[in-house]
Amino acid sequence: MEAQTQFLELQTIGRQAKETEPILGILKEEQKNQILMEAANLLIQETEQILAANEKDMKNGQAKGMKDGLLDRLKLTPERIQGMAEGLRQIAKLPDPIGEIMSERTPSNGLEIRQVRVPLGVIGIIYESRPNVTADAFGLCFKTGNAVVLRGGSDAIFSNQAIVETLQNALTKHGVPAEAIQLLTDTSRETASAFMKLNQYIDVLIPRGSASLIATVVNNSTIPVIETGSGNCHIYVDEGADLNMAVEIVFNAKTQRIGVCNACESLVVHEKIKDSFLPLLRDKLSEAQVELRGDSSAAEVVPMKQATEEDWGREYLDYILSVKTVSSIEEAVAHINHYNTGHSEAIVTENPEHAEQFLREIDAAAVYVNASTRFTDGFEFGFGAEIGISTQKLHARGPMGLEALTSYKYKIYGNGQVRG
């Protein structure tokens, strides 16, 4: 009986989301922007209530023994709520892509054919322990005329409920149905599984979280999925690198925030500079008590735990860094392409030919020269926020902003043409 009730509730949520689709699709840009600004202001006004809800989630997470990296993802602060609000303001300032004419052509039959950007429809998002995703998802989906149904993790349920309620208040104040954003309050696996099969209402499903969560959605969903992958991000320190720059880049990418998918998890070092570079890096990383796990060549220079095959492909989300030594940029590229997750990769080098080779040959959504991988982010890329970072190659790749949440249709103008 309980399962049947959950199924009916899901059907209701899906139907309500679908019913808002035509309303959202015709909202003017000015209306959307007003509501986004209202939502940003309400998030700030409700900071105290949102933090109180988040504190419940944090206490539950600590009681369950959540890792520091996951607790970091879960934690909200006044500054992070300010960041959520600023993300909505930035989205409001961005041009509305809906209605944009992507291309025009007039073939020999005289028809005027226009390719025009339109909403995807109803977007479902399954995510874990990151309540900031709730606001980002709303902002991007709403600006592009999409309804959104969210299934957050049980770890963040109180935070997500408080945020969604605030966002719904902004909608209703301007006469837009609150069902433009909905949250599944039942976070059971059974409901998540049923949600993945709600293809009569949900047009696309986006998972954000661990590799296991993403794999579960990809393997079980009957809804088209935009895959956002985990981040085993590498930094390759080339033989022609500025070593002091390299130390600062690796330190930032590894320690600035450990619980995110664009943090550096794997270091690749050219053997010609390992003797001078690794001691410098060890001293810097010791400030954050980062554990090194490396191959025998690296361990000859700096004492460290022996890396296993699992270490080369692992997203730690912890103060741990694998270290691989190589004899050439070709070996570095081969190692990275074998073990990476298609997310973000970086080279530190003063050799422009090596930089271009790395940019050309590395297979990833974002490839950097002399910069931290931590910049792979919708806000940092100027998108206002992001719905996720796609590691697949169809439709969207990298940080997904407004355009990634649109499709297109063809508008055809004729003057009596018939096909012979």
N, C-alpha and C positions, 0 to 999 in steps of 0.2 A: 504493500500500500504506500509506503514511504517513497519507494522508487517511482511509482506512478505519479505521486504528487510532485516530485522533483522534475519529472519529465514534463508535466503540464506547466509548471512554472517556467521551465526553459522555453517551451513553446510560446508562452505568453510574452516573455522577454524578447524572443526573436521576432514575433509578430509586431510588437510595439516598436521595436527598432526599425523594422521595415516600413511601418506606417509613417515614421518621421522622414523617411528618405526623400519623398517628393517635396516636403516642406523645406528641408535643408538645401535641397538642390537649387531652389530658386531664390534663396536669400541674397540680398544685395551685399556687396563687399562692405559698404558702410555699416550695415546691420551686424555683420559678423564681427567687424572690428570693435564696435561698441560693446558687444557681449564679451569678447575676449578681454577688453580692458576692464569691464565690470568684474569678470572672474578673477583677474589679477588683483584688483583692489580687495575683493572679498577674501581671497586667500590671506592677504596681509591682515585684514581685520580679524580673521578667525584663527590667527596664528596660535593663540593660547589654547584654543580647543583642539586644534590639529596636533599640537605638541603633546597635549594630555593623552590623546588617543594613541599617538606614537609611543608614548612612555609605556602604555599597557603592552604594546607589541614588543618593545625592547625587553621588558621584564620577562615576558613569556619566552622570548628568544634566549635570553641569558639562562633561564631556568632549564631550557632544553639543551643547553651546551652548544649553542651555535658558534661557529668559528668567527674570529675577529673580522675577517673579510666580509662575511655575510651580515654580521651586525652593522658593519660600516655601511653596507648597501641599504640596510633597513632604517638606519638612524636619520631622523629629521632634526634640524636646528633652525633657529630663526633665519640664519643665513641661507640655508638650503631652501626654506620656504620663500625667501626673497628671490632666490634663483629660479624657483618654479614660476613665481609671478612675473619675473623679468622675461622668462621664456615665452609666456603668453603675450606679453607686450611686444616682444620682438616679432612674434608671429603676426600680430595685428599690423605691424608696420610693413610686412612683406607684401609684395603684389599678389593679388588673388589669381591663381592659375586657372580657375574655372572659367570657361568661355574663351580661353586663349586660342587663337587660330594658329595651329602648329604648322600647317602647310596649306597651299592653295595650288590647284592646277586645273587647266581646261584642256582635256584631251580632244582628239579630232571630232568626237561626236558633239562637241559644243557644250557639254555639261560643265557647270562650274562646281568643282568638288573641293570642299573645305574639310580639313581634319581639325576637329575642335576638342579641346580638353574637357572632360566631364568627371564627376565623382565616381569612385569605385562602387559606392552604395552603402553597405553595412560591413564594418570591419570588426572582426573579433581579435582580441589580444589576450594571450595567456602569458603571464609573467610571474616572477618570484621576487619577493623581498625588496622591491624597489618602489616605494610609494611615489617618488617623483615621476615615475613613468605614467602614473594616473593623470597628472596634469598635462604632461607633454602630449600624451595620446589624445586627450580631449582637444587641446589646442590645434594640433595638426589635422585631426579628423574633421573638426568643426569648420576650420578655415577652408577645407576642401569639399565641404558639403556632404561629408560622410557621417552617418551614425556610427557609434562605437559601443560594443559590448565588451566589458572587461572581466577577466577572471584572474584576479591576483592570488598570491599564495596565502595560506592560512596565517603565515608569520606576520603579514602586514594588514590583516583584515580590518582592524580598528582604524588604522591610519587611512586606508583606502576609503572606508565608509565616510570618514569625516571630510576627506577631500572631495569625493563625489557629491556629497550633499551640498557642499559649498558651490561646486560648479553647477549643479542643477538649480540652485537658487539664482545664479546669474542668468541662466536660461529663462526661467519662468518670470523673472522681473522684466524681461523684454518680450514676453509673449511667445516664446519658443518652447515646445514640449520638453519636459525634463527627460523624457525617454531618449533624447538624442545621445545621452551617455547613461549607461546602466552598468551596474556591478553585480556579478554573481556572488551572493553572500554565502552560498553553499560551496565550500572549497574542497569538497570530497573528490576523490579520483573518479568516482562513478559519474558525478555531474560533469567533471572535466571531459570525460570520455564521451558523454552524450553531447556536450557542447561541440566537440570536434566533428560531429556528424549532423550539425544543424544547417546543412547546406541549402535548405529551402529558404532560409532567411539570411544567412551570413555569406557574403560574397568573397571574402578573403580572410584568412587566419594568419596572425603573426605571433609566433612564440618568441619570448625573450627570457633568457635564463640559462640554466646549466645545460651542458651537452646532452644529458639524459632527458631533460624536459623537451628540448628541441627535437631529439630523435623520436621521442614518444609521439609528439604532434605530427611530425613528418610521416611516421609509419602508420598512424591510425586515423588521420583526418580524411574525411570525404570532401572537405572544403579545400580549395586551392590555398597553398601555404607559401608565404614569403619567408624563407629560412634566414634567421639571424643566428650566426654561429658563435660558439665560444671563442675566446681569444688566446691562442698560444702565440703571442707576439714576440718576435725576435729583434734584437739589435746586433748588427754585424759591425765590429770594430776592425776596420781595414788596416793594412800595413801602413797606409799613408794618412792615418788619422791624427788629429790634434788630440793628444791623450787627455789633457785637462778638460777639453770640451766633451770628450767621450765619457769621462767619469761623471760629469754633471748630467748629461743626457740619460745615461743608464740609471743613475740615482733617482732622477725625477720620474722616469718611466716605471721604475720598480716600486718606489716607496711613496710617491705623492698621494696615491690612493690605491690600496692593494686589491680592493674588492670589485674592480671594474674590468671589463673585457678588453680594454685597450692598454692595460698595464703590461709591462715587459715581463715575460716569464722565462725567456731563453736568451742567453748571450752567446754569440759566436765571435771568436777572436782569432785573428791571424797569428800564426805561430811566431812570426818575426818580431812581434811587439808584445808577446805575452809576458816576458820577463820584466818589462818596464811598466806595462799597463796593469796587470792583475794585482800587484801589491798596492798600487794607488787606489784601485777600485775597492779592494778588500777594506782598506782603511776608511774609505768613505761609507761603504755599505755597513760597516760595523756600527755607525752612528744609529742605524735603524735595526741592528741585530739581524741582518739578512743572512740566512744560511745559504752557502754555495754547495752545489752538487755538480761535479765536473768529471771530465775524462782524465786518464792518467797523465796526459801531457800538462793539463792545467794544474793538476794536483802536485806536480813536481815543483811548481812555482809558489803556490799558496796551498797550505793544508786545507783539504775540503773532502766532503763525503763523496764516495764513488757514485757517479750517476749510473742509473740503469736505463734500459731501453724505454721504459715507461716515462722516465724523466724528460726525454727529448720531446715528447708529444703532450706533455701535461700542462693544463691550466691550473696553476697552484692556488691562485687567489689568496696568497699567503706570503710571508717574508722568506721566500725561497726562490733561488735563481739557478737554473742549470747553465753550465759553462762548457762549450764545445770549441776545441781548437781546430783550425783548418790551415791548409798550406797554400790556398789560392782563393780568389773570389769565386771561381767556378765551383770549387768544393763548398764554399759558403752558400751559394745560390742553390746548389743541389740539396744540401742538408735542409735549408729553410723550406724549399718547395716540397720536400718529402714530409716534413713534420708540421708545417704550419696549418692553420685552420682557415686561411683565406681572409684574414682580418687586417692586421696592420704590421708592416715590417719596415725596419729602418737600417740605413748604413751610415756610419760615421767615417768620413774620408775627406782628404784634400785632393784626391785624384779625380778629375772630372770625367775621365773615361770610365773609371770604375763606378762612379755615381750613375752615369747613364746606363751602363750595363746592368746594374742592380735594378734601376727603375724599369728597364725594358724586360728583364728576364724573370723577375719575381712575380709570382702569381698570387696577388692579394688585392683586396679592395682599396687599400691605401698603402702607398709606398713612399717613404720619407728619405730625404738626404739631410743629414746633420740636424735632426730635430727629434724630439720625443714622440713616441707613439701615442702619448696621452692626448694628442690633439684630434684624434679621430672621434669626432663628436659633432652633433648637429649644430649646437650653439657656437662652437669654435669655427665651424665651417661657414657660419653666417646664415644657417637655416632657421634660426630662432630656437629650435629644439629638434628632436629626432623621434621617430617612431621606433627606431631600432637601427642596427647596423647590419645590413644584408651581406652575407658572405656567399650568396649564390650569384649566378650570372644572368638569369632571366628576369626581365622587367626592372629590377632595381639592384644596385650594388653599392656598398658603403653606407654612410649615414643617410637615412631616408628622411628627407624633408617633404615639403608640400607636393612637389611634382611626382614623387614616388607613390603618393596616395591617390593618383588620378589614373583614369583610363582615357580613351578618346572615342569619338564617333565621327562618322562622316555626314556632313550636311551637303546635299546635292541640289543645285538649282538648275532647272531646265526651262525650256520654252516650247514644249510640245514634242520633245524627242521620243521616238519609239524605236525599239531595236528590231532591225530587219533580219 
